[in-house]
Structures are given as structure tokens and as C-alpha cells.
Amino acid sequence: MMLKDKVAIITGAGRGIGRSTALLMAEHGAKVVVCDYGVSLDGSAPSSEPANAVVREIRERGGTAVAAVDDVGSFEAGQRIVQLALDSFGRLDCLIHVAGILRERMIFNMAEAEWDDVIRVHLKGGFNLLRFATPVMRQQRSGSIVLFTSRSGLRGAPGVPNYAAAKMGLVGLARSTAQAMAKYNVTVNCIVPVAFSRMTQRMAGPMIQAGLGAGEELGLPEDVAPLVVFLCSEAARHVTGQVYTSQGNKLALWSQPREIRTVYAEGRWTPQGIADIFESQLGQDELVRFK
Ligand SMILES: NC(=O)c1ccc[n+]([C@@H]2O[C@H](COP(=O)([O-])OP(=O)(O)OC[C@H]3O[C@@H](n4cnc5c(N)ncnc54)[C@H](O)[C@@H]3O)[C@@H](O)[C@H]2O)c1
């Protein structure tokens, strides 16, 4: 029981990684607000069923949960969801933002709505929740926040410029908030998950055809939940501003971006001056090449 009597909001908790996280947090004694808008992968056709089903599941196992069938992309919903946690359970200890959608398109074909919707759910959704959760945690002088980012954001992926931008944005949001909230004993970390869910089903298809179990190759949503429980527990009070991968039985720590090579001009750089020293003194060797 690593989260006894803690109160947790988990967005995207109706399916996939969010659902597994909600179940494990409840098993560890947390009272859970199961937040899910119940949409399809592209964000359409909302339904209350996924959130309500997870609440039923938690209660059947003897845990405590309420449903918040709300759209995290709305600023007002952020306030409503935090208020629901306070009204239901009297405090807020953990905020886990897992909710997300996918609208794949190459940059040269992307519609404005495809960009806006993905940024709205992932990145603005993170802001909407943090904006109302942080004052509560600041006053309590404690709290744990976990945001879900992606390898597509940190390393890039050609078919999801909207998603990659949103996921990289969440890392910036996490590191800024980690710095702002450190003195209030509030931690903010990111997870890069890799798990078989409806979001990765297409990726998993070729692997399954090749005879591999999808969970075997990608890992499963329930493999990711233990890291969330740890990051929200008293054992991780000193861990903040970091990014961790969770995939199957693998955990990994990501580096922080930093300047790795420096060169100074005598006076101001000229374009030709940069060209003259570029390969020998700045370059891009030792890094991932995109071309
Ligand atoms: N599965 C992976 O391998 C993988 C890889 C990298 C990143 N991620 C990220 O992990 C998170 C969970 O992914 P998953 O694979 O479990 O996806 P999923 O599609 O199975 O679950 C996402 C859940 O979010 C909910 N949701 C979507 N929009 C919402 C909104 N506006 N308000 C509230 N709820 C909303 C959906 O209804 C759904 O239940 C996502 O942020 C995803 O981008 C997943």
C-alpha cells in the first residue's frame, strides 16, 4: 500500500495506460477520480461508459473512485475536475495526465483542426489541470504530478507533427512547473510509455503478423502503472523534473538537453565564418542524424 489515503486525479483513465494506472493506484490505497471523456482515438464520439466502467471495477475490488466524464481540453473542465476531487475526498495529492488523442498527418497536408485538437487535449489539457491543481498542492505543501509524453516528441516522428509538438511541450511544462513547485514539496515528472493499446495497435500489427505477441514486443499498459505509483509515493519525494521510459520490463532515464560543444568568434560571427568552422568545431557528429 504505497498510496494509502492519497487522492488522485487520473485523466484518460477509462482505457489503456490510464485505466491500468487507476486500478493500481486504487489497489495501493488511493481514492481515485477517474477522468475520461470516452472518445475514439481521433477525439470524436464522447461516451461516459469507459470512465463509469473503471469506477465500477475499482469499487468491485473494494477501492474508492468517482467518475469525471469531462473534456480535459476545456479550461473550465480543469477547474471542475479538481473541484470534484476536493468535494469528494477533501484533498488532492496526485495528478496524472494520461489523456490523449491521435490525428496522424504529414505536416504538408495537416488541417488546422488536426493541429488544434491534438495540442488542445495533450498540452492545453496539461495546463488546464495543473492550473487548478497547483494552488491546492501549494497550499497543502505536497503533491505529485505525472505527465505522459512520448518518444515521438523527444526524438521526432514524421507523421505526427501535432502530437510531437504537444508531447515536447508537456516536457517543458513539467520542467517549468517542477522548478516553480519544488519549494512547496510538489514533484512533476514525465513518463515515456511504450505499451500495446488502441493507440499503438497499428504499430503492433506487423509484429503480431510476425508471430510476436503484441504485449511481448511493446509491453502492456499494466507494465507502466507501477512507475506512476512509485513517482506518487513517499519513496519518490526527491524525484522531480525528470523523464523516464517504461516499456514492458524496461525502465530508463532520459538525459536533459544541454549544450555539448561551444565555439566563440573574435567579435561577431559572419555566415562565412560559421561555414569555415562548422564541420570541425560545431557540426552534428555523435548526434542522431535526421537526413
Ligand atoms: N501506448 C503507447 O505505447 C504510448 C506511447 C507514447 C505515448 N503514449 C501516451 O500515453 C497516453 C495513454 O495512451 P494509451 O495508449 O493508453 O491511449 P488510449 O487511446 O488507450 O487511451 C487514451 C484515453 O484518453 C481519453 N481521452 C482522449 N481525449 C480526452 C479528453 N479530451 N478528455 C478526457 N479524456 C480523453 C480517451 O477516451 C481514452 O480512454 C497518451 O497520452 C499517449 O499519447 C502512449
The ligand as a MOL file (V3000), in Angstrom:
LIG
                    3D

  0  0  0     0  0            999 V3000
M  V30 BEGIN CTAB
M  V30 COUNTS 44 48 0 0 0
M  V30 BEGIN ATOM
M  V30 1 N 0.5830 3.3340 -25.8250 0
M  V30 2 C 1.7910 3.7640 -26.0920 0
M  V30 3 O 2.7100 2.9940 -26.4460 0
M  V30 4 C 2.1110 5.2160 -25.9570 0
M  V30 5 C 3.3380 5.6730 -26.4660 0
M  V30 6 C 3.6860 7.0130 -26.2670 0
M  V30 7 C 2.8150 7.8460 -25.5980 0
M  V30 8 N 1.6020 7.3880 -25.1450 0 CHG=1
M  V30 9 C 0.7370 8.3210 -24.4250 0
M  V30 10 O 0.2130 7.6700 -23.2660 0
M  V30 11 C -1.1110 8.1370 -23.0310 0
M  V30 12 C -2.0940 6.9630 -22.9500 0
M  V30 13 O -2.0910 6.2820 -24.1600 0
M  V30 14 P -2.9410 4.9390 -24.4050 0
M  V30 15 O -2.1280 4.1370 -25.3320 0
M  V30 16 O -3.3910 4.3880 -23.1100 0 CHG=-1
M  V30 17 O -4.1770 5.5470 -25.2220 0
M  V30 18 P -5.7680 5.1460 -25.2540 0
M  V30 19 O -6.2810 5.7080 -26.5230 0
M  V30 20 O -5.9260 3.6790 -24.9710 0
M  V30 21 O -6.3820 5.9450 -24.0090 0
M  V30 22 C -6.4840 7.3460 -24.0150 0
M  V30 23 C -7.7110 7.7310 -23.1980 0
M  V30 24 O -7.7960 9.1810 -23.1540 0
M  V30 25 C -9.1510 9.5460 -23.2490 0
M  V30 26 N -9.2840 10.9190 -23.7590 0
M  V30 27 C -8.9960 11.3600 -25.0020 0
M  V30 28 N -9.2930 12.6550 -25.1180 0
M  V30 29 C -9.7660 13.0600 -23.9050 0
M  V30 30 C -10.2220 14.3040 -23.4080 0
M  V30 31 N -10.2910 15.4000 -24.2030 0
M  V30 32 N -10.6090 14.3900 -22.1110 0
M  V30 33 C -10.5640 13.2840 -21.3040 0
M  V30 34 N -10.1560 12.0660 -21.7460 0
M  V30 35 C -9.7590 11.9610 -23.0340 0
M  V30 36 C -9.7520 8.5400 -24.2160 0
M  V30 37 O -11.1800 8.4620 -24.0900 0
M  V30 38 C -9.0320 7.2390 -23.8230 0
M  V30 39 O -9.7830 6.4910 -22.9000 0
M  V30 40 C -1.4090 9.1470 -24.1380 0
M  V30 41 O -1.1140 10.4440 -23.6820 0
M  V30 42 C -0.4670 8.7420 -25.2300 0
M  V30 43 O -0.1810 9.8280 -26.0830 0
M  V30 44 C 1.2380 6.0950 -25.3240 0
M  V30 END ATOM
M  V30 BEGIN BOND
M  V30 1 1 1 2
M  V30 2 2 2 3
M  V30 3 1 2 4
M  V30 4 1 4 5
M  V30 5 2 4 44
M  V30 6 2 5 6
M  V30 7 1 6 7
M  V30 8 2 7 8
M  V30 9 1 8 9
M  V30 10 1 8 44
M  V30 11 1 9 10
M  V30 12 1 9 42
M  V30 13 1 10 11
M  V30 14 1 11 12
M  V30 15 1 11 40
M  V30 16 1 12 13
M  V30 17 1 13 14
M  V30 18 2 14 15
M  V30 19 1 14 16
M  V30 20 1 14 17
M  V30 21 1 17 18
M  V30 22 2 18 19
M  V30 23 1 18 20
M  V30 24 1 18 21
M  V30 25 1 21 22
M  V30 26 1 22 23
M  V30 27 1 23 24
M  V30 28 1 23 38
M  V30 29 1 24 25
M  V30 30 1 25 26
M  V30 31 1 25 36
M  V30 32 1 26 27
M  V30 33 1 26 35
M  V30 34 2 27 28
M  V30 35 1 28 29
M  V30 36 1 29 30
M  V30 37 2 29 35
M  V30 38 1 30 31
M  V30 39 2 30 32
M  V30 40 1 32 33
M  V30 41 2 33 34
M  V30 42 1 34 35
M  V30 43 1 36 37
M  V30 44 1 36 38
M  V30 45 1 38 39
M  V30 46 1 40 41
M  V30 47 1 40 42
M  V30 48 1 42 43
M  V30 END BOND
M  V30 END CTAB
M  END
